[in-house]
């Protein structure tokens, strides 16, 4: 069954102006009259942050459009928040892994903003087929960057999944940061721990990639 959901409630670190899409649903968390009866504030300035807290199914799960597709989700709570500064030349991916190990962070979402140099990104598969053949691009000079990622464990090791934008002059790339990336001048990281979810990374047979897996 496919569950298209929207959520509401109290405080979190997501700005109320954020728009996001879960399987085609794109509610706006700012001045959305249709959502106010469900608990959203009428004035974003008076209540600038929202937390994903209660989830509702708003689709007929037996509709023809949703047959044959399965989506799984779990509901957790916000745990600790880690703020980190990477210095010029620091390795970003390994640094995030080290923090997750040292603080025993089993699940998290994180945000990066700052400068990157000497990185490698994947910008999609060569063809839309499984298993995919990745297309690699090298960031061989400094780039302004920002993006969001997740941390979940694969066996005894935290695995980082980060998608970001990388700009230089009038050229902008977007892609999945892989293998390594070094900081240019400074990189700021905010890591938000997710508690009370049972999620890991595991090898997906179809894609031959280590992907997010919900554990029952």
PyMOL commands that set and color helices and strands:
alter all, ss='L'
color gray80, all
select helices_A, chain A and resi 33-36+44-46+64-66+92-103
alter helices_A, ss='H'
color red, helices_A
select strands_A, chain A and resi 5-8+14-15+49-50+54-57+77-87+107-117+119-125+134-139+143-154+157-168+171-178+182-195+199-204+209-214
alter strands_A, ss='S'
color yellow, strands_A
deselect
rebuild
show_as cartoon
